[in-house]
């Protein structure tokens, strides 16, 4: 479920980017382009946060397994 969130944010960002390309009004083009860039950057930060969280959880589990092994099980 967590991997779906960055994908949705990225998809909306790409949609705004496409809208910026096809819109024929300068002000709307700039607004759509700004929103697209923000959403695509947000996708990157959300993805990095989720990866960091997953790696911390794995590291915590490994430390628990190692502690059990070192204490004799």
MOPAC internal coordinates of N, CA, C and O (Angstrom, degrees):
PM7 1SCF
backbone

  N    0.0000 0     0.00 0     0.00 0    0    0    0
  C    1.4514 1     0.00 0     0.00 0    1    0    0
  C    1.5303 1   110.81 1     0.00 0    2    1    0
  O    1.2310 1   120.17 1   141.47 1    3    2    1
  N    1.3310 1   117.27 1   -38.53 1    3    2    1
  C    1.4537 1   119.38 1  -176.62 1    5    3    2
  C    1.5194 1   112.99 1   -66.61 1    6    5    3
  O    1.2310 1   119.92 1   150.93 1    7    6    5
  N    1.3165 1   117.75 1   -29.07 1    7    6    5
  C    1.4563 1   119.75 1  -179.81 1    9    7    6
  C    1.5207 1   111.67 1   -74.90 1   10    9    7
  O    1.2310 1   119.74 1   163.07 1   11   10    9
  N    1.3250 1   118.10 1   -16.93 1   11   10    9
  C    1.4560 1   121.90 1   179.56 1   13   11   10
  C    1.5235 1   110.80 1   -71.63 1   14   13   11
  O    1.2310 1   119.72 1   145.73 1   15   14   13
  N    1.3161 1   118.13 1   -34.27 1   15   14   13
  C    1.4690 1   121.78 1  -176.30 1   17   15   14
  C    1.5227 1   112.25 1   -60.22 1   18   17   15
  O    1.2310 1   118.82 1   129.02 1   19   18   17
  N    1.3453 1   119.85 1   -50.98 1   19   18   17
  C    1.4631 1   117.86 1   177.87 1   21   19   18
  C    1.5162 1   112.87 1   -63.30 1   22   21   19
  O    1.2310 1   120.23 1   146.86 1   23   22   21
  N    1.3318 1   117.17 1   -33.14 1   23   22   21
  C    1.4611 1   120.07 1   179.09 1   25   23   22
  C    1.5197 1   111.01 1   -65.20 1   26   25   23
  O    1.2310 1   120.55 1   139.15 1   27   26   25
  N    1.3183 1   116.55 1   -40.85 1   27   26   25
  C    1.4682 1   119.86 1   178.31 1   29   27   26
  C    1.5237 1   111.27 1   -66.61 1   30   29   27
  O    1.2310 1   120.64 1   137.79 1   31   30   29
  N    1.3198 1   116.39 1   -42.21 1   31   30   29
  C    1.4670 1   120.31 1   178.66 1   33   31   30
  C    1.5236 1   109.98 1   -62.42 1   34   33   31
  O    1.2310 1   120.52 1   138.01 1   35   34   33
  N    1.3074 1   116.61 1   -41.99 1   35   34   33
  C    1.4563 1   121.19 1   179.04 1   37   35   34
  C    1.5300 1   111.21 1   -65.78 1   38   37   35
  O    1.2310 1   120.39 1   138.52 1   39   38   37
  N    1.3082 1   116.86 1   -41.48 1   39   38   37
  C    1.4676 1   120.50 1   179.31 1   41   39   38
  C    1.5266 1   111.41 1   -63.22 1   42   41   39
  O    1.2310 1   120.37 1   138.41 1   43   42   41
  N    1.3076 1   116.90 1   -41.59 1   43   42   41
  C    1.4620 1   119.98 1   177.62 1   45   43   42
  C    1.5265 1   109.80 1   -66.06 1   46   45   43
  O    1.2310 1   120.07 1   140.83 1   47   46   45
  N    1.3200 1   117.47 1   -39.17 1   47   46   45
  C    1.4611 1   121.27 1   177.27 1   49   47   46
  C    1.5188 1   112.13 1   -61.72 1   50   49   47
  O    1.2310 1   120.51 1   136.42 1   51   50   49
  N    1.3304 1   116.63 1   -43.58 1   51   50   49
  C    1.4634 1   120.53 1   177.89 1   53   51   50
  C    1.5258 1   110.42 1   -65.87 1   54   53   51
  O    1.2310 1   120.22 1   144.26 1   55   54   53
  N    1.3227 1   117.19 1   -35.74 1   55   54   53
  C    1.4692 1   120.29 1   176.92 1   57   55   54
  C    1.5252 1   111.06 1   -62.57 1   58   57   55
  O    1.2310 1   120.59 1   136.59 1   59   58   57
  N    1.3274 1   116.47 1   -43.41 1   59   58   57
  C    1.4628 1   119.77 1   176.92 1   61   59   58
  C    1.5259 1   110.97 1   -65.17 1   62   61   59
  O    1.2310 1   120.29 1   143.74 1   63   62   61
  N    1.3209 1   117.04 1   -36.26 1   63   62   61
  C    1.4560 1   120.56 1   177.83 1   65   63   62
  C    1.5294 1   110.88 1   -63.86 1   66   65   63
  O    1.2310 1   120.62 1   135.09 1   67   66   65
  N    1.3264 1   116.42 1   -44.91 1   67   66   65
  C    1.4654 1   119.81 1   176.95 1   69   67   66
  C    1.5236 1   111.78 1   -63.68 1   70   69   67
  O    1.2310 1   120.65 1   140.78 1   71   70   69
  N    1.3343 1   116.37 1   -39.22 1   71   70   69
  C    1.4620 1   119.81 1   177.32 1   73   71   70
  C    1.5280 1   110.26 1   -63.00 1   74   73   71
  O    1.2310 1   120.07 1   142.01 1   75   74   73
  N    1.3233 1   117.48 1   -37.99 1   75   74   73
  C    1.4622 1   120.89 1   178.63 1   77   75   74
  C    1.5200 1   111.32 1   -64.66 1   78   77   75
  O    1.2310 1   120.67 1   146.92 1   79   78   77
  N    1.3115 1   116.33 1   -33.08 1   79   78   77
  C    1.4623 1   119.80 1   179.54 1   81   79   78
  C    1.5314 1   110.71 1   -71.20 1   82   81   79
  O    1.2310 1   120.34 1   139.86 1   83   82   81
  N    1.3267 1   116.95 1   -40.14 1   83   82   81
  C    1.4623 1   120.23 1  -172.50 1   85   83   82
  C    1.5221 1   114.57 1   -92.09 1   86   85   83
  O    1.2310 1   119.55 1   165.82 1   87   86   85
  N    1.3258 1   118.46 1   -14.18 1   87   86   85
  C    1.4720 1   120.86 1   179.72 1   89   87   86
  C    1.5265 1   108.84 1   -73.97 1   90   89   87
  O    1.2310 1   121.12 1   -39.21 1   91   90   89
  N    1.3194 1   115.47 1   140.79 1   91   90   89
  C    1.4535 1   120.51 1  -175.24 1   93   91   90
  C    1.5269 1   111.94 1  -102.47 1   94   93   91
  O    1.2310 1   119.33 1  -169.13 1   95   94   93
  N    1.3159 1   118.88 1    10.87 1   95   94   93
  C    1.4658 1   122.70 1  -178.79 1   97   95   94
  C    1.5300 1   108.13 1  -112.21 1   98   97   95
  O    1.2310 1   120.01 1   -52.94 1   99   98   97
  N    1.3127 1   117.59 1   127.06 1   99   98   97
  C    1.4661 1   122.19 1  -171.98 1  101   99   98
  C    1.5294 1   112.78 1   -61.56 1  102  101   99
  O    1.2310 1   119.85 1   134.79 1  103  102  101
  N    1.3324 1   117.88 1   -45.21 1  103  102  101
  C    1.4649 1   120.67 1  -178.48 1  105  103  102
  C    1.5300 1   111.07 1   -64.13 1  106  105  103
  O    1.2310 1   120.32 1   133.81 1  107  106  105
  N    1.3288 1   116.99 1   -46.19 1  107  106  105
  C    1.4726 1   120.25 1   178.66 1  109  107  106
  C    1.5238 1   110.64 1   -64.04 1  110  109  107
  O    1.2310 1   120.12 1   142.50 1  111  110  109
  N    1.3334 1   117.37 1   -37.50 1  111  110  109
  C    1.4598 1   120.92 1   178.80 1  113  111  110
  C    1.5239 1   110.36 1   -60.41 1  114  113  111
  O    1.2310 1   120.24 1   135.45 1  115  114  113
  N    1.3227 1   117.15 1   -44.55 1  115  114  113
  C    1.4638 1   120.61 1  -179.65 1  117  115  114
  C    1.5231 1   111.97 1   -67.69 1  118  117  115
  O    1.2310 1   120.30 1   140.42 1  119  118  117
  N    1.3192 1   117.03 1   -39.58 1  119  118  117
  C    1.4688 1   120.51 1   177.90 1  121  119  118
  C    1.5252 1   110.73 1   -64.47 1  122  121  119
  O    1.2310 1   120.51 1   132.41 1  123  122  121
  N    1.3480 1   116.63 1   -47.59 1  123  122  121
  C    1.4624 1   120.20 1   179.52 1  125  123  122
  C    1.5228 1   111.10 1   -61.80 1  126  125  123
  O    1.2310 1   120.41 1   140.07 1  127  126  125
  N    1.3154 1   116.82 1   -39.93 1  127  126  125
  C    1.4576 1   120.26 1   179.81 1  129  127  126
  C    1.5304 1   111.48 1   -65.80 1  130  129  127
  O    1.2310 1   120.43 1   139.35 1  131  130  129
  N    1.3315 1   116.78 1   -40.65 1  131  130  129
  C    1.4689 1   120.48 1   178.39 1  133  131  130
  C    1.5320 1   110.80 1   -63.93 1  134  133  131
  O    1.2310 1   120.68 1   135.90 1  135  134  133
  N    1.3244 1   116.30 1   -44.10 1  135  134  133
  C    1.4704 1   120.00 1   179.55 1  137  135  134
  C    1.5323 1   109.96 1   -64.44 1  138  137  135
  O    1.2310 1   120.15 1   140.47 1  139  138  137
  N    1.3244 1   117.31 1   -39.53 1  139  138  137
  C    1.4710 1   121.12 1   179.76 1  141  139  138
  C    1.5237 1   110.79 1   -62.82 1  142  141  139
  O    1.2310 1   120.28 1   134.87 1  143  142  141
  N    1.3156 1   117.07 1   -45.13 1  143  142  141
  C    1.4666 1   120.35 1  -179.45 1  145  143  142
  C    1.5219 1   110.47 1   -64.00 1  146  145  143
  O    1.2310 1   120.20 1   137.43 1  147  146  145
  N    1.3185 1   117.23 1   -42.57 1  147  146  145
  C    1.4689 1   120.78 1   179.15 1  149  147  146
  C    1.5225 1   110.78 1   -61.87 1  150  149  147
  O    1.2310 1   120.07 1   135.52 1  151  150  149
  N    1.3229 1   117.47 1   -44.48 1  151  150  149
  C    1.4693 1   120.48 1  -178.24 1  153  151  150
  C    1.5299 1   111.43 1   -67.94 1  154  153  151
  O    1.2310 1   119.94 1   142.06 1  155  154  153
  N    1.3070 1   117.72 1   -37.94 1  155  154  153
  C    1.4640 1   119.37 1   179.90 1  157  155  154
  C    1.5368 1   110.26 1   -68.81 1  158  157  155
  O    1.2310 1   119.71 1   141.27 1  159  158  157
  N    1.3249 1   118.15 1   -38.73 1  159  158  157
  C    1.4685 1   120.63 1   174.85 1  161  159  158
  C    1.5279 1   110.29 1   -65.65 1  162  161  159
  O    1.2310 1   120.53 1   140.36 1  163  162  161
  N    1.3292 1   116.60 1   -39.64 1  163  162  161
  C    1.4609 1   120.57 1   178.58 1  165  163  162
  C    1.5257 1   110.25 1   -61.50 1  166  165  163
  O    1.2310 1   120.39 1   141.89 1  167  166  165
  N    1.3205 1   116.86 1   -38.11 1  167  166  165
  C    1.4613 1   121.13 1   176.25 1  169  167  166
  C    1.5237 1   110.53 1   -58.46 1  170  169  167
  O    1.2310 1   120.34 1   136.32 1  171  170  169
  N    1.3179 1   116.95 1   -43.68 1  171  170  169
  C    1.4628 1   120.62 1   178.76 1  173  171  170
  C    1.5287 1   111.27 1   -61.32 1  174  173  171
  O    1.2310 1   120.19 1   133.18 1  175  174  173
  N    1.3163 1   117.24 1   -46.82 1  175  174  173
  C    1.4619 1   120.35 1  -178.05 1  177  175  174
  C    1.5260 1   112.29 1   -67.87 1  178  177  175
  O    1.2310 1   120.07 1   142.83 1  179  178  177
  N    1.3244 1   117.48 1   -37.17 1  179  178  177
  C    1.4701 1   120.02 1   177.36 1  181  179  178
  C    1.5298 1   109.50 1   -65.16 1  182  181  179
  O    1.2310 1   120.52 1   136.52 1  183  182  181
  N    1.3288 1   116.61 1   -43.48 1  183  182  181
  C    1.4591 1   120.27 1   179.65 1  185  183  182
  C    1.5220 1   111.29 1   -61.79 1  186  185  183
  O    1.2310 1   120.20 1   134.95 1  187  186  185
  N    1.3219 1   117.22 1   -45.05 1  187  186  185
  C    1.4663 1   120.50 1   179.76 1  189  187  186
  C    1.5300 1   110.90 1   -64.02 1  190  189  187
  O    1.2310 1   120.02 1   142.06 1  191  190  189
  N    1.3219 1   117.57 1   -37.94 1  191  190  189
  C    1.4607 1   121.06 1   177.62 1  193  191  190
  C    1.5197 1   111.09 1   -63.79 1  194  193  191
  O    1.2310 1   120.30 1   137.47 1  195  194  193
  N    1.3275 1   117.03 1   -42.53 1  195  194  193
  C    1.4603 1   120.26 1   179.70 1  197  195  194
  C    1.5260 1   111.48 1   -67.08 1  198  197  195
  O    1.2310 1   120.22 1   140.50 1  199  198  197
  N    1.3167 1   117.18 1   -39.50 1  199  198  197
  C    1.4713 1   120.29 1   177.40 1  201  199  198
  C    1.5223 1   110.14 1   -64.04 1  202  201  199
  O    1.2310 1   120.77 1   135.90 1  203  202  201
  N    1.3262 1   116.13 1   -44.10 1  203  202  201
  C    1.4702 1   119.90 1   179.53 1  205  203  202
  C    1.5296 1   110.67 1   -60.69 1  206  205  203
  O    1.2310 1   120.44 1   136.61 1  207  206  205
  N    1.3212 1   116.77 1   -43.39 1  207  206  205
  C    1.4667 1   121.25 1   179.25 1  209  207  206
  C    1.5272 1   111.00 1   -62.20 1  210  209  207
  O    1.2310 1   120.61 1   136.19 1  211  210  209
  N    1.3297 1   116.43 1   -43.81 1  211  210  209
  C    1.4670 1   120.45 1   179.91 1  213  211  210
  C    1.5269 1   111.33 1   -63.82 1  214  213  211
  O    1.2310 1   120.63 1   137.15 1  215  214  213
  N    1.3276 1   116.41 1   -42.85 1  215  214  213
  C    1.4646 1   119.21 1   179.44 1  217  215  214
  C    1.5233 1   111.90 1   -65.83 1  218  217  215
  O    1.2310 1   120.15 1   142.42 1  219  218  217
  N    1.3103 1   117.32 1   -37.58 1  219  218  217
  C    1.4757 1   119.40 1   176.85 1  221  219  218
  C    1.5151 1   111.24 1   -64.56 1  222  221  219
  O    1.2310 1   120.07 1   139.34 1  223  222  221
  N    1.3370 1   117.47 1   -40.66 1  223  222  221
  C    1.4646 1   120.65 1   178.19 1  225  223  222
  C    1.5285 1   110.65 1   -63.47 1  226  225  223
  O    1.2310 1   120.39 1   137.19 1  227  226  225
  N    1.3418 1   116.85 1   -42.81 1  227  226  225
  C    1.4631 1   119.57 1   178.37 1  229  227  226
  C    1.5222 1   111.03 1   -64.59 1  230  229  227
  O    1.2310 1   120.35 1   139.22 1  231  230  229
  N    1.3247 1   116.94 1   -40.78 1  231  230  229
  C    1.4554 1   120.55 1   179.08 1  233  231  230
  C    1.5294 1   110.87 1   -63.28 1  234  233  231
  O    1.2310 1   120.43 1   139.23 1  235  234  233
  N    1.3269 1   116.78 1   -40.77 1  235  234  233
  C    1.4667 1   121.05 1   178.48 1  237  235  234
  C    1.5285 1   110.57 1   -63.56 1  238  237  235
  O    1.2310 1   120.24 1   138.03 1  239  238  237
  N    1.3289 1   117.15 1   -41.97 1  239  238  237
  C    1.4637 1   120.29 1   178.53 1  241  239  238
  C    1.5260 1   111.24 1   -64.93 1  242  241  239
  O    1.2310 1   120.44 1   137.14 1  243  242  241
  N    1.3299 1   116.76 1   -42.86 1  243  242  241
  C    1.4663 1   120.02 1   179.54 1  245  243  242
  C    1.5208 1   111.54 1   -63.50 1  246  245  243
  O    1.2310 1   120.62 1   140.19 1  247  246  245
  N    1.3385 1   116.42 1   -39.81 1  247  246  245
  C    1.4695 1   118.19 1   177.02 1  249  247  246
  C    1.5241 1   110.68 1   -62.48 1  250  249  247
  O    1.2310 1   119.99 1   142.06 1  251  250  249
  N    1.3224 1   117.63 1   -37.94 1  251  250  249
  C    1.4672 1   120.73 1   177.08 1  253  251  250
  C    1.5137 1   112.23 1   -65.18 1  254  253  251
  O    1.2310 1   120.68 1   137.93 1  255  254  253
  N    1.3283 1   116.30 1   -42.07 1  255  254  253
  C    1.4666 1   120.11 1   178.48 1  257  255  254
  C    1.5237 1   110.34 1   -65.26 1  258  257  255
  O    1.2310 1   120.09 1   137.15 1  259  258  257
  N    1.3353 1   117.43 1   -42.85 1  259  258  257
  C    1.4488 1   120.59 1   179.51 1  261  259  258
  C    1.5386 1   111.31 1   -65.07 1  262  261  259
  O    1.2310 1   120.66 1   141.32 1  263  262  261
  N    1.3193 1   116.34 1   -38.68 1  263  262  261
  C    1.4575 1   119.58 1   178.36 1  265  263  262
  C    1.5340 1   111.22 1   -64.92 1  266  265  263
  O    1.2310 1   120.45 1   140.39 1  267  266  265
  N    1.3358 1   116.75 1   -39.61 1  267  266  265
  C    1.4612 1   120.29 1   176.99 1  269  267  266
  C    1.5148 1   110.89 1   -65.13 1  270  269  267
  O    1.2310 1   120.09 1   138.42 1  271  270  269
  N    1.3163 1   117.44 1   -41.58 1  271  270  269
  C    1.4549 1   122.15 1  -179.67 1  273  271  270
  C    1.5312 1   111.42 1   -65.72 1  274  273  271
  O    1.2310 1   121.06 1   137.94 1  275  274  273
  N    1.3374 1   115.59 1   -42.06 1  275  274  273
  C    1.4661 1   119.81 1  -178.54 1  277  275  274
  C    1.5349 1   111.59 1   -71.10 1  278  277  275
  O    1.2310 1   120.37 1   151.41 1  279  278  277
  N    1.3254 1   116.89 1   -28.59 1  279  278  277
  C    1.4738 1   118.93 1  -178.71 1  281  279  278
  C    1.5423 1   111.01 1   -84.40 1  282  281  279
  O    1.2310 1   120.09 1   175.04 1  283  282  281
  N    1.2803 1   117.43 1    -4.96 1  283  282  281
  C    1.4472 1   119.54 1   176.05 1  285  283  282
  C    1.5199 1   113.34 1   102.12 1  286  285  283
  O    1.2310 1   120.58 1  -169.75 1  287  286  285
  N    1.3439 1   116.50 1    10.25 1  287  286  285
  C    1.4352 1   119.82 1   169.63 1  289  287  286
  C    1.4454 1   116.65 1    91.02 1  290  289  287
  O    1.2310 1   120.10 1   180.00 1  291  290  289

